[in-house]
Amino acid sequence: MPRVKPSRFFRWLGRNFLRLSGWRVVGQVPDVPRLVMIVAPHSSNWDGVWGMATKIALGFEVKVLAKSSLFWWPLSLLLHKLGVIPLDRSSPQGTVRQAVDAIRRADKMWFVVTPEGTRSRVDKWKTGFWKIARAAEVPIFMCYFHYPEKIVGMGELFYPTDDLEADMARIREYYRPWMGKTRGTV
C-alpha cells in the first residue's frame, strides 16, 4: 500500500480526532500498490472530513481528481499536499484517460472516486471508476461510510470482469447495508 511518512504527531492527531468524534475505522487495508478506491455512500461534505482523518490516521496516500478551477493560491498548496490532482475538463483525453495514465505512470497509487459522482441521491452510479480500474488493470477497493454507527469501513477488493452490468450490480449490492449522513443506503 502506498504509505506516506506522516509524523507520529499527525497520525496521533488523525486517530484522536476520529476517536473523539466517535468514529472508528474497521476492516483491513490491502497491501496492493495500485488500485481504484471507491467510497460510498457519499451524501455529505463531512465524508471528506472523515475520509481525510482516516487517511492521516492510517498513514496512507491517496490521489483524487478535482476540477482545476480549485487550484488557486494558496488553496492549491494544501490540495497538492493532500494528494489532489487538478483535472483538466477541457482535455480531449477525458477524465478516465487522465486517471488511467496517472495510475499507469505511478509505481504506487491509490486513486479515490465516489461512484455516485455527487452528494445527491442518484438512481444510477457513474461507471468511470470501473472503466479506470479495467483500463489500468487494477482492483477496486470498496470502502464505505456508515453514519448510524460512525464507521469508516475498509471493505473488499473487487476485480472487475468484462461484464460491466454484472460488476456494477455486485458492487451496488455490496454497498446496500451502508447508510450515508443525509440519506439511506445507496
Helices and strands as residue ranges (DSSP letters): H 8-20, E 24-27, E 34-40, H 46-58, E 64-67, G 68-70, H 75-81, E 84-87, H 94-105, E 109-113, H 128-136, E 140-146, G 147-149, E 151-158, H 164-175
